[in-house]
Amino acid sequence: MEEIKTLLDVSPTAILPQIKRLTDSNLVIQKNGSYELTDMGEQVFKKVRSLVDVLTLVEKNNYWIEHDLDGIPQYLLDRIGDIKDCNLIKADPSQIFEPNTELLNFFSSSRYLMVFSSFYRPEFLPLYSKLARLESEVSLIFTESVLEKFLHNYERKIRKFATMENTELSVCKDGVKIAELIVSDRGMMISLFDSQGRFYHEYMYCSEPQAISWARELFDLYKSRALKVEGEKSIDSFICTSENGTFFESEMLNLHTDVSKILMHLQH
């Protein structure tokens, strides 16, 4: 009783009626002067714990309420409490168009790196190449328009990356509801669009094992839906498709995105 009283910071008179309710419901049993969960109590605890985890996630900040969760499948939403320890990282408005050195340095020692990105982030390309050279497992998934722009500006580097033994490059269709997902042995980072489809350079980050596991499942889902780019012929085929019309639309999309970023920066 003393341990329970100290843990909850309440008086015995406040806790005794609650313990009586639990014992009367056969959820808690008293043995040799201590209290234990019954088998049924264990089952109830598992359900209550997941609820508490979700409430903890929501109470921590409004990020999950204000952003679009449509890119996360229901079975992972059911376990969204696994990432309850995520912390919000906001970009400095004065450095919004500069490489995020904190993120780059953090992921630079990863043994493996999984990245899904639906917006163009060239400052991360040296990180992908560095980890690949260090024989870390690196798996990238870009949307079509993002890969097209990478090939337009960094074709040699992308070709080299795609042909290395410890790397994977995949492409998926545009319109995915997740802005970015990064998973490594060091931690996970996820960024979502708001309800209007806008992106504000805000990220949720966590290094807890259960959060990393949750994020890996999300990455694996998108990987299963993506088309793997294998070897030089696949890249050549993709470039030819882009030159036949898709690439122009991609450039217009990226131009629109760049203009939006500038306007947002000026607003700040």
C-alpha positions in Angstrom: 0.0 0.0 0.0 2.9 2.4 0.8 4.3 1.9 -2.7 1.0 2.5 -4.4 0.4 5.6 -2.2 3.9 7.0 -3.0 3.6 6.2 -6.8 0.2 7.9 -7.1 0.9 10.7 -4.5 -2.4 10.1 -2.8 -3.6 9.4 0.7 -4.7 5.9 1.8 -8.3 7.1 2.3 -8.3 8.1 -1.4 -6.9 4.9 -2.8 -8.6 2.3 -0.6 -12.1 2.6 -2.2 -10.5 2.2 -5.7 -8.6 -0.9 -4.6 -11.8 -2.4 -3.1 -13.5 -1.8 -6.5 -10.7 -3.6 -8.3 -10.7 -6.5 -5.9 -14.5 -6.8 -5.9 -14.2 -7.0 -9.8 -11.6 -9.7 -9.5 -9.1 -7.6 -11.3 -6.7 -7.3 -8.3 -6.0 -9.8 -5.5 -4.2 -9.3 -2.2 -1.5 -11.8 -1.4 0.7 -11.7 1.7 0.3 -8.0 2.3 0.8 -7.0 -1.4 -1.5 -6.4 -4.3 -1.3 -8.2 -7.7 -3.2 -8.3 -10.9 -5.3 -11.3 -11.6 -5.3 -13.0 -15.0 -8.3 -11.0 -16.0 -6.6 -7.9 -14.6 -3.6 -8.5 -16.9 -5.9 -8.6 -19.9 -7.7 -5.4 -18.9 -4.3 -3.7 -18.3 -3.2 -4.5 -21.8 -6.3 -2.7 -23.2 -6.1 0.2 -20.8 -2.3 0.7 -21.5 -2.9 1.2 -25.3 -5.6 3.7 -24.5 -3.3 5.6 -22.1 -0.5 5.6 -24.7 -2.9 7.2 -27.3 -4.0 9.8 -24.8 -0.4 10.5 -23.9 0.4 11.0 -27.6 -2.5 13.4 -28.1 -1.9 15.4 -24.9 1.7 15.9 -25.7 1.0 18.2 -28.7 -1.6 18.8 -31.4 0.5 17.6 -34.3 -1.5 14.4 -34.8 -4.8 16.2 -34.6 -3.8 19.0 -37.0 -2.2 16.8 -39.7 -3.5 14.3 -42.3 -3.3 10.7 -41.1 -4.7 9.2 -44.3 -1.2 8.0 -45.3 -1.1 5.7 -42.2 -3.0 2.4 -42.5 -5.7 1.5 -39.9 -3.7 -1.4 -38.3 -0.9 1.1 -37.5 -3.3 3.8 -36.4 -4.6 1.2 -34.0 -1.1 1.1 -32.5 -0.2 4.7 -32.8 0.4 4.7 -29.1 3.7 3.0 -29.9 5.1 6.4 -31.0 3.7 8.2 -27.9 7.3 9.4 -27.0 7.7 11.3 -30.2 9.0 14.9 -29.9 8.2 17.7 -32.3 11.1 19.3 -34.2 10.4 22.7 -35.8 12.8 24.1 -38.4 14.2 27.6 -37.8 12.4 29.9 -40.2 15.8 31.6 -41.0 17.3 28.3 -42.1 14.3 26.6 -43.7 16.1 26.3 -47.1 19.4 25.1 -45.7 20.5 21.6 -44.9 19.3 20.4 -41.5 22.8 19.6 -40.1 21.3 18.2 -36.8 19.4 15.6 -38.7 22.2 14.8 -41.1 24.7 14.4 -38.2 22.3 12.2 -36.3 21.6 9.7 -39.0 25.2 9.7 -40.4 26.2 6.8 -38.2 23.2 4.6 -38.9 23.8 0.9 -39.6 20.8 0.9 -41.9 18.6 3.7 -43.3 15.2 3.6 -44.8 13.8 6.8 -46.4 10.4 7.5 -48.0 10.2 11.0 -49.4 7.5 12.8 -51.4 9.4 16.1 -51.7 12.8 17.0 -53.1 15.5 17.1 -50.6 18.9 17.2 -52.3 20.9 18.0 -49.2 20.3 14.4 -48.0 21.9 12.9 -51.1 25.5 13.0 -49.7 24.2 11.2 -46.6 22.7 8.4 -48.7 26.0 8.0 -50.6 28.2 8.1 -47.5 26.3 5.4 -45.7 26.2 3.3 -48.9 30.0 3.6 -49.2 30.3 2.5 -45.5 28.3 -0.6 -46.4 25.2 0.4 -44.4 22.0 -0.9 -45.8 20.2 2.0 -47.5 16.7 1.8 -49.0 15.1 4.8 -50.7 11.6 5.3 -52.0 10.8 8.5 -53.9 7.6 9.6 -55.6 7.8 9.8 -59.4 8.2 13.6 -59.5 10.9 13.6 -56.8 12.9 10.8 -58.6 12.6 12.7 -61.9 14.1 15.8 -60.4 16.9 13.9 -58.8 17.7 12.3 -62.1 17.6 15.6 -63.8 20.0 17.2 -61.4 22.1 14.3 -60.1 21.8 11.6 -62.6 25.4 10.2 -62.2 25.0 9.9 -58.4 21.6 8.3 -58.6 22.9 5.8 -61.2 25.9 4.9 -59.0 23.7 4.6 -55.9 21.2 2.3 -57.7 23.9 -0.2 -58.7 25.5 -0.7 -55.3 25.0 -4.0 -53.6 23.8 -2.7 -50.3 21.3 -0.1 -51.7 17.8 -0.2 -53.0 16.0 2.5 -55.0 12.2 2.4 -55.5 9.6 4.7 -57.0 5.9 5.1 -56.2 3.2 7.3 -57.7 2.7 10.9 -56.6 -0.1 11.8 -54.2 1.0 9.8 -51.2 -0.2 11.5 -48.0 3.1 11.3 -46.1 5.7 14.0 -46.6 8.7 12.0 -45.3 9.6 9.0 -43.3 13.1 8.1 -42.1 13.9 4.9 -40.2 17.2 3.8 -38.9 18.7 1.9 -36.0 19.2 5.2 -34.3 15.6 6.5 -34.4 12.6 7.3 -36.6 11.3 10.6 -38.0 8.0 11.2 -39.7 6.5 14.3 -41.3 2.9 14.7 -42.4 1.0 17.2 -44.5 -1.6 19.2 -42.8 -5.3 18.8 -43.6 -5.0 21.2 -46.5 -2.0 19.3 -48.0 0.6 21.8 -46.9 4.0 21.1 -45.4 5.6 23.2 -42.8 9.0 21.5 -42.2 7.9 20.0 -38.9 8.9 16.5 -37.8 8.0 14.0 -35.1 11.1 12.2 -33.9 11.6 9.3 -31.5 14.4 6.8 -30.7 12.4 4.3 -28.7 12.6 0.7 -30.0 8.8 0.3 -30.3 8.6 3.5 -32.3 11.3 2.4 -34.7 9.5 -1.0 -35.1 6.2 0.9 -35.9 7.9 3.1 -38.5 9.6 0.1 -40.1 6.2 -1.5 -40.7 5.0 1.7 -42.3 8.0 1.9 -44.5 7.6 -1.8 -45.5 4.0 -1.1 -46.5 5.1 1.6 -48.9 8.0 -0.5 -50.2 5.6 -3.3 -51.1 3.6 -0.8 -53.2 6.6 0.8 -54.9 8.4 -0.3 -58.1 12.0 -1.2 -57.6 14.5 0.6 -59.9 17.0 -2.1 -60.8 20.2 -1.3 -62.7 20.9 1.0 -65.6 18.1 -0.2 -67.9 15.4 0.7 -65.3 16.9 4.2 -64.9 17.1 4.7 -68.7 13.5 3.6 -69.1 12.4 6.0 -66.4 14.3 8.9 -68.0 12.7 8.1 -71.4 9.3 8.1 -69.8 10.0 11.4 -68.2 11.2 13.0 -71.4 8.0 12.0 -73.1 5.9 14.3 -71.0 5.8 13.3 -67.3 9.0 15.2 -66.5 7.6 18.6 -67.7 4.6 18.2 -65.3 7.0 17.3 -62.6 9.1 20.4 -63.1 5.9 22.5 -63.0 5.0 20.8 -59.7 8.4 21.4 -58.2 8.3 25.1 -59.4 5.0 25.5 -57.7 6.4 23.9 -54.5 9.5 26.2 -54.6 7.3 29.3 -55.0 5.1 28.1 -52.1 8.1 27.7 -49.9 9.4 31.2 -50.7 6.0 32.7 -49.9 5.8 30.8 -46.6 9.4 31.9 -45.8 8.4 35.5 -46.4 5.4 35.1 -44.2 7.6 34.1 -41.3 
